[in-house]
């Protein structure tokens, strides 16, 4: 029944852990989706999925301020603005074949009122297909979006527009780029509002796009899907256009972007579509314009919905992974991760909405690893339980073998082990009641129980004639009685033959019969009285002398030694043999591998006959060298020996007498007084109904 209850409780705990872990992994994945974590890896993965080159439009052409142009016109810093005025004149020379829009990605911010500046003003004012570039000083602010969520936004502090005269006659837009934390440009402005006068300003790309009919309901910041890599938009050298090598009619109805196309001009950006090279600013503007005109805008999924989806997907699959067989977990993982990524790709192609790529796969990976770890821990736990069970069953088998060697020690080992555990549990109860600082763990209980089961294992090497010796004489008693009967016959024959008188014979026979009659008293383990010692001494000094001179001693030397045992049934030599069982216990246990959890078993078993005053055996250690659990084992070993009813040399002691003896041992400094008091509370004091407390 205990095993069934324990199994049910264990299953409930496992179920709770699975639910808690699944929920934790789901929430963690949801948080990762909210914060785009890990950002660099997420961006890289999203770029690979969402940034795919498309057909380069033939109506967007770049006129490049390239190395060829600079080699003829000279360094860009030496140019006057007549170069750009002349380029605009060339492109618009034939109104029927003029470009739809000419976007000049060059900032004309300063002026010296030169003729070239005025020429540019006059030229730009003549045509309505011109958009110039500007810069803007931006700042961030906290605002509430359409959904009511607070977020950081940008606004214009100052507008770095073209010089005043040019600004009055032209349309222009700011070219500021938006950098993500990894340094790549994925987003672009369409328009921003000035903090000063609440005026709205278009970006350069949006201003160009509006001339071609772009809608005005786009968000102020958009994420674009790039169309081409660096160098893929058609570009013509500005010099070729100015010199007529490429006719102006080639640009009819096109979007023409004029801008820097040489590294020395320091106008390049890192873009997600091609991480191996940078893209010139004019190419970036071409990609933004194409994204606006052809709806190549990437829309992000609602973060709350992404959070909920990540929690549900990862949470449910995590629970299934933790609650199923390992094979099913593997199948689930290797199907779910590619499946989710495939869903993200298809969903984007259909809706142009991007979802977080890595949060769910990372969550599922963690769930899979957790499932592996969960099963590994479970397997290790089962192996630990099996190993511990084997160790305990082996110890119990050895205890059975030890106790089974002699009928006089039948239950000692099991009793001691049982009482040791009862002591620890009682002390823990006192600890819970705040009556003692002592406290023991389940591992402590297992260690002490195992040590108690093995504490007498050395008796396997103890001779049975010593272990089973019920009396002082042991097996010699029969031989002694037989010898004394023979001597008695010899004395009677001597009286009949007249060798000795009948009175003398009767006296000798009387003393022999008196000795034989009291032999059971002499032979027991109790201390003897003086009159008994006198009779023993008389017999041990007696020798029968035959008529032929042959002598027969009443007692042999061994029998004399046995009868001189003051208490118990063992001689000094036999007692040494018995005490050596602790040495053999230590030797036997030294060959066993107990592991970290049972590392103290050998020491406790080997030290259970050591005493606090250092007068125990075999090492004579004491004091602080004897830990609490070893002291408990010592007390329980002595206690069981005192109350045992299977010892041939003594009667069992009543509980109160046994504890009086133990009190004396404690007074002599042999055993722990505090622990003895706990033992007395447990085994001596009882409640009114007679049960142990």
N, C-alpha and C positions, 0 to 999 in steps of 0.2 A: 504493500500500500504506500509506504514512504517513497519508494522508487517511482510509482505512478504519479503521486502528488508532485514529487521533485521534477519529473519529466514534464508535467503540465506547466509547472511554474517556469521551467526553463524555456518551453516553447512560447509562453506569453512574453517573456523577456526578449527572446529573439524576435518575435513579431513587433514588439515595441521598438527595438533597435532598428529593424528594417524600415518601419514607417518613419521614425525620426531621421534616419540617415537619408532616406529617399527625399523627404521634405527638405532637409538641409541642402542636399545636392541640387534639388530643383530651385530653391531660393537663390543659391549661389550662382547657378546658371542664369537665372533671371537678372540678378544684379550685374553679372558680366555683360549681359545684353544691353542693360541700361547704360552702362559706363563704357561700352565698347572695349572691354578688357579681354585679352591683352592688346592694347591699341595698335602697336606697330605690326604685330602678327595679324590682327584682324584686318587692318588696312591693306596689308600685302595680299591676304587671301581674297578680300572683297575686290581689290583691283584686278586680280587674275580672273574673277568671275564676271564682274560688271563692266570692266573696261576692255571692250573688244573693238578693234579697228573696223571701220565700215568703208563703203565706197566713197572715195574723196570726191566732193562735189566739184563740177567743172565751172561753176559760176562764182567761185571764190578764188581769186588769184592774188598773189603777193608780189608787190614790186619791192625788191630787196635792196637795201642800202648795204651792198656787199663789198667784198674786197676789190672786185673789178671796178666798182664805182669809186671807191676811195682812192684807188691807184691813179685815177685820172683827175677826179675833182679835188683830191687832196684830203688831208685829215679832216674829220667831221667837225672838229672844233673850229676850223678855219672857214667853214661854209657860211655864206650869207643866205638869207631866206629866199633869195631869188631863184635858187635851185628848185625849191618846192613850188613857187609860183609858176615857173616854167613848166614843171611836170604836170600841174593841174591844167595849164593851158593846152598842153599837148593832148592830154586825155580827153578834154572837153572841146577840142577843136571842131569836131563834127557833132553837133547836138544829136543827130540821129543815131550816131554810133558811140555815144558817150557811155561811160559806166553808170550803172544804177546808183551806186554809192562809192565815193572815194573816202576811205577812212585813213587818215594820216596819223599813225601811231608815233607822233613826235610832239613833244611838249614845247610850245613857243611861249615860254613864261616871261621872259624879259625882253626889253626893247631899248634901242638907242635912237629911235625915231629916224632911222636911216632910210634911204630910198628903197632898199630891199625889203625892209619891214613894211613900208607903205605899199610896195608892189604886191606883197603877199596879201595885205588887207584888201586891196582893190580886186585882186584876182578871186579871193574867196567870196567877196561880196557879190561877185558877178554870177556865181553858180549856186544852186540850191542842193546839190548832191554831195556836199562836203561835210565831213565830221572830223573834228580835230580832237586831239588827246589832251587831257589835263591830269592833274594829280589832286589828291585830297588828303587833308590831315584828319585822321579818323580817331574816334574814341569809343570805348565800350560802355554800355549802360544796361541796367536790369530793367526788363519790361515784361509785360504779360502778353502772351501770344493769343491767337484766336480761340484756343482751347481753354484758356484761363490759366495756363501754366506759366510760371516765371522762368525767364531765360535771359542769357546775355545777348545783347544786340550791339550793332555799331551805328554810329551817326557821324556826320561830317562836322568837324569843328571849323575848318577853313577850307575853301575850295581853291586849289592852285590852278586857276583858269589861265587861258592864254592872255597875252598882254591886252590892255583895255580896248584899244581900237579894234584888234582882231576879234576879241570876245564879243564886241558889239555887232559884228557882221557875220558871226559863224555859229554853228552848233558844235558842241563839244561834250565829251564825257570822260569821267575819270577812269584811269587804267589800273588802279590799285589791285594787287593780287591778294588772295586769301590763302595763307599758309596753314596747313594742318600741323599738329605737333611734331610729325616726323619730317617736316620740311617740304612736303609735296603739295601741289596745288590741285585740289579736287573740286573746289567750289568757286563760284564767281558771283560778283554783285550784279544786280540789275539796276538798282537805284537806291539811294539813301537820302535821308532828310537832314538838313542843317539844323543844328541846335540853336543857332542864332536867330534865324528868321522863319523857321519851319518850311523852308523852301526844299523841294524835292529835286535831286540831281540824278541824272541817268549815268550809268556806266558807259564807257566807250562802246563796248560790244552791243549794249542794249540800244544805245542811240543809233548805231548803224542798223541794227535789226528793225527798229521802229520805222525807218525809212522804207523798209521792204514789207511793212504790214504786220510786224510782230505785235502780239497782244500786250495790253498794259496790265493784265491781271496776274502776272507772275510774281512769286515771292521776291523779297528784296535780295535774298541769297538763294542761289540754286546750285545743286551738284550736277555737274555735266558728265555726260558720257563722251569721251574723246572720240573723234572721228579718225584722225590720222596721227601717226608718229611724227617725230621730228624729221623735217625735210620732205614729207610726203605731199603737202599742199604745193601746187604748182607755183614756182617763184621765178620771176624774171628780173634780171639786173636792172636797176634804175638807169644805169648808163645806156643800156640797150634801148630803153624807151626814149630817153632824151635824145639820143643820136639817130632814132628812127629805125634801128635794127629790128625792132619789134613794132609793127604799126599800131597806132592807137585803136584802130578798129578791132584789134584782137580782144580788147577789154569791153566791147559793147555789151551793155546790160549786165555786166558782172559786178560783183562786190570786189572792189580793189582796195587792198590794204597795203599801206606804205609803212615800212618800218625797218629797224635795225636787223641785219642778217649777217653779222660778223662778230666773232667772239670779243674783239677788243672794245666793242661798244657796250659791253656789260649789261645786256638786256636778255637774260635767259633764265629759265625756271626748270625745277625738277617736277616732272609730271608722272602720274601713275600708270599711264599706258605704256611707257617705255622707261624702265628704270636704269637702262644702260647709258642714256645720253640725256642732255638737257634740251629744252625746246625754247626757241627764240620767242620773245614777247609777242611779235606780230603773228606767229603761228598759234600761240595761245589764244589770241583774240579771234583768229580764224576758227578755231575749235569752239570757242564760246558762242560765236555768231551762228555757226552751223547748228549747235545744240539748241539755241533759241528758235531758229527758223524751222528746224526739222524735228522739234520735240524730242531731242536726245537728252532729256533731263532725267536724272535719277531721283526718285522720290523715296524718302525713308518711311518705313512702316511705323505706325504709332508705337511709341516706346512702351506704353502701358500694355498694349496688346502683345508686344514682343515679350515683355516680362511674364505675362500670364501664360503665353504659349510655351516659353522656355521652362517655367515651373511645372506645367502640366506634362509636357513631353518627357523631360528628364525625370521628374518625380515618379511618373507612372512606369516608365521603362526601367528606372533604377530599382523600384520595388519588385518588378517582375524578374529582373536579373538577380536580385538578392534572394528571391523566393523560389527559384527554379534550379534545375540541374545545370552544371557547369556547361555542358554542351549547348543547352538552350540559351544560356547567357552569351556564349560566343556567337551563336547564330544571330541572336537579337542585336548584339553590338555591331557586327559586321554587315548587318542589313540596315540598321537604323542610321548609322553615320553617313554612308553614301546616299541613303534614301533622303535624308534631310538636306544634304548638299544639292542633290538632284532637284528636290522640291524648290529650293531657293533659286536655282538657275531657271527652272521652268516658270516659276511665279514671277520672276523679274522680266522674262521675255514677254509674258502675257500682260503684265500690269505696269512695268517699269518701276515697280516698288522694290527697294532693296531691304532685305532683312539681315540681321546680324548672323554672320556665318559660323563663327567659332564657339559661341557660348553653349549651344546645344551639344555639338560634338565633344567639347571639353567636358561638359557635364556628364555625357554618356560614357566618355573615357574614364572619368573618375568613378562613375557608377560601376563600370566593368572591373576596374581595379579594386574597388571596394568589394565587389562580389568575389573576386579572387581572394582578397585578403580575408573576407568573411569566411569563406570555405576553408582557407588555410588555417585560420585560427580555430575553426570548428574541428578540423582534422587534427590539429595539434592538441586541442583540448581532449578529443576522444583518445588520441594516443597517450596523452598524459594520464587520463583516467584508466586506460587499459594497463599502462605501465605501472601506475600506482596500485591498481588492483592486483597485478601480478606480484608486485613487491610485498603487498600486505598478505596475499594468499600464501606466498612463500614463507613469510615470517610466521603466519599462523600454522602452516604445515610443520615448520621447524619447532614451533612451540608445542605442537601436538606430539611431535617425535620426542622432544625433551621430557614433557610431562608423562608420556607413555612409557618411558624407560623404567619408571618406578611407580608403584602404587602409592608411595608416600609423598608424592609431589603432583598429584593428578591434575589439579586445577590452579595451581599457584600462579603460573605465568598469565593465564587468562584473567584471573582475579586481579592481579596487580595492574594489568593493562586497563581493565575496566575501571578500577578505582582511580587510576591516574587521570583518566579522562573526566570522571565525575568530579575530581578535585578542581580541574581547570574550569569546568563549566560552573561549579559553585563559586569559584573566585571571580569569574566573569559576572555572575549574578550580583555579587557584592560590589563589583566595580560599577555596574549599572545603578546600584543603589547608593553610589558614592561613599562606600564604606572602605574602599581600598584603592590604592593607585595601581595595583597589579591588574594586568589584563592580558589575555592570550588570544591569538588568532586561530583560525581553523587550521592553518599550517602548523602552528605550535601543537595543537591537539594531535594532528597526524604524526608529527615527529615523536612526541612523547609516547603515544600509543605504540608506534613501531619500535621505539627503544625498549619499552616495557615487554613487548612480545619477544624481543631478542636478548633481553638482559641476562638470561641464563643459558644462552645457546652454547656457552663453553662447557656446560655439563655433558655435552655429547662426548667429551674426552675424559670425563671423570669415571673411574672404575665403578661398576655397579656394586661391588662389595662394600665400597665406601658410601656411595649414594644410598644403598638399601640397608645399611647397617642399623637395625632397629634397637639394638642393645649394645652395651659396652663390649661384650665378648663377641657378639655377632655369631658367625659360624663356629667359633671356637667353643661355644657353650656346650655343644653336644659332646665334643671330644673331652672337655673337662669333666662333665658328668660321668662319662664312660670310664675315665681314668680313676676318678674317685670311687666308683663302684668296684673296679678291679682291686684298688688298694684295700677297700673294705673286705673283700674276699680273702685277700692275702692275710689280713689281720686276724680274721676268724680262723683260718687254717693254722696260723702261728699259735693261736690260743689252744686249738685242739691238739697240736703236736707238742705243746708245753714249752714252746720257745719263749712265749711271754705269758704272763698270768692272765686269767680271765678278767680280772678287775682292770688291768692295764688296757686289755683289748676293748673292754666296754667303754672306757674313758675316751679312747681314740675314736671309736666308732660313733660315740655320742657327739663329739665335736665335728666329725665329718658330716653326720646327718643334720646337725644344726646348721652348718654352712650350706649344705645342699638345700635345706628347707628355706633359707633366707637368700638363696642365690638370685631369685627373681627380683628381690629388693635391691641387692647389690648391683645387679646388672642393668637396672633402669637408669634413666638419665638424670635423676634427681641427686642433689647433694646428700651425702651419708652422715649419720650420727657418729659420735665418738665410739660407742660400744660396737657399732658395726665395723668401724675401721679396726678396732682391736681384734675382732674375730678374723677379719681378712688378713691382718698382719700375722696372726697365729697360724693360719692355714698356709699362707705363702712361705712361712719359715719352716713348715713341717716337711719332713722327708721320710718316706717309708724305706726301712733297711731290711732287706731279705736275709734269711739265714746264710745264704751263700755270699753275702756281702754286697749284692747288687742294690743300688739305691734308685728310688723313684720319687721325684719331687711332686708334691701335691699340685703345684701350679707351675706352668712354664713361664719363661721370662715375658713372652707376649701377653699371656693371660694376666700376669701381675701388672703390666703396663695398662692393660685395658681396665682392670678393676680400680686402678688408681686415677682414672679420669675423674676429675672433680665434679664436672657438670656436663650434661649431654652424653653422647655415645661415642664420640670420636676422640681418638688419641691426638697428641700434638702433630704427629706425622700425618695422620689421616685428615686432621683439620687443615693442614697446609695443602694437602692434595685437593680438598674441597675448595679452599680459597683460591687455588690456582684456576678454578673455572672462569674467574673474571679475566685472567690473563688469556686464556683460550678464547673467551668471548671476543676480546679485542683483536686477537690474531685472526679469528675466523672472519670477523666483520671487516678487517682490513682488506680482504679480497673482494669485498662487495662495492659496487659503484652506487652511491646513494643520490648523487646529484646535488644541486644547490639547495633545493627545498628540504632535503633530508640530511644536510651536511653534519648536523649535530647528533645524529642517532648513534653512531659508533661511540662517540665520546660519552654520551649519557649512559649507554649500556655498560661501558667499561668502567665507569666511575660510580656505579650505584652502591658499592660497598665502602666508598670513601666517606669520611666523617669531617664535620666542620672543624674539630680540634686537631685534625691531621693524624689521628690514630686509627684511621681506617686502612683498608688494603685494596689493591696491591701496591699503590704508589705512595701512600701516606700524604696525599695532598689535602688541602682543606681551605676554609675561608672563602675568599673571593674567587678562587679557582673553580668552585662548585656553583654552577648557575642554578637558578630557581627551579627549573624543571628537573634537573638531576636531584636536587634536594627532595622534591616531591616524590620522585621515583624511589629514593632511599626510604622515606617514611612509609610509603605504601608497601614496600617490600618487607620491612620489619613488621608492620601492622598485620599483613596477611599471614606472615609466619607465626605470629603470636596467637591469632584467632583460628588458625587452621585446625581442622579436626581430623586430618589424615596423617599426622605425624606419630610414629610408633613410640617415640621416646618421651612424649609429653601429652598431656591433655590440653584441649583448646582453652585459651584464656577468655573469660567473659570480656565484653567490650570495656567495661570500666576498669578492670584489672589491666587489660592491654594498654589502655591509655595512661594508667598510672606508671606502668613500666616505661612508656614512651616519654612521659613527663620527666622521669628520672634521667633518661638519655639526653633530653633537652637541657636539663640542669647541669649535666656533665659537659655540655657544649658539643655534643655529638651531632645533634640534628637541629633543624631550624625551628625556633619556638613559635614564630608567627605562623608559619605554614602548619605546624602541629595544631595550633588553635583553630585554624580553619578546618582541619581534619576532624577535630573533636566536635566542632559545630555540625559538621556534616554527618558523622557516623555515631557520635555519642549522644548529643542532645537530640531530642525528638519532639515533635508536636504532640498535642494531646491525643490524636488518633493513632499515634505510634509510627507514623510514617517519617521518613528522613526529611530533614529540611532541605 
